[in-house]
Amino acid sequence: MAIVGYLLFFLAGLGFGFAAPGRYKWLPLIFPVVLAVGAAARNGIDATLILRLLVALVVTAIGVILGRMLDKRGRRREAAAA
């Protein structure tokens, strides 16, 4: 199983979770869904596709959550320094 794709989803989630404002932080969850729809249109829907989509969504969500945590921590440090 190729781990590079999941790493990219994690990094996208981390980056958006850290830098994007408001609800845009969750935008990277659309990326795996769009790619899965494209794969389903070409190859059909099977259990492997669904499992990989679920893993990609979980990995991306973990990245967003960690990015949000880093953003909050940075804001607290800035507030404490001021």
VENPESUL-V590992 format. One record per residue. N is the residue number from 1. PHI is phi in whole degrees, 0 to 359 (999 if undefined). OMEGA is omega in whole degrees, 0 to 359 (NA if undefined). BURIAL is b if it has 24 or more other C-alpha atoms within 12 Angstrom, else e. Layout:
N;PHI;OMEGA;BURIAL  N;PHI;OMEGA;BURIAL
This chain:
1;999;183;e  2;284;183;e  3;268;184;e  4;297;179;e  5;299;179;e  6;293;176;b  7;297;178;e  8;294;176;e  9;296;178;b  10;298;181;b  11;294;176;b  12;297;178;b  13;297;179;b  14;298;181;b  15;296;179;b  16;292;179;b  17;298;181;b  18;277;193;b  19;254;186;b  20;282;179;e  21;275;171;e  22;53;183;e  23;288;178;e  24;295;178;e  25;300;183;b  26;267;180;b  27;303;182;b  28;297;177;b  29;294;178;b  30;285;184;e  31;303;180;b  32;296;180;b  33;294;179;b  34;297;178;e  35;295;178;e  36;292;178;b  37;296;177;e  38;297;179;e  39;293;179;e  40;293;179;e  41;294;182;e  42;273;188;e  43;248;184;e  44;90;181;e  45;267;175;e  46;216;184;e  47;296;180;e  48;297;179;e  49;299;181;e  50;295;179;e  51;296;179;e  52;294;177;b  53;296;179;b  54;298;178;e  55;297;180;b  56;297;178;b  57;294;179;b  58;295;180;e  59;297;179;b  60;294;179;b  61;297;177;b  62;298;178;b  63;298;179;b  64;297;181;b  65;297;178;b  66;295;177;b  67;298;177;b  68;296;179;b  69;296;178;e  70;296;179;e  71;297;179;b  72;296;180;e  73;296;178;e  74;295;178;e  75;294;178;e  76;295;178;e  77;295;178;e  78;295;180;e  79;293;180;e  80;289;181;e  81;283;184;e  82;279;NA;e
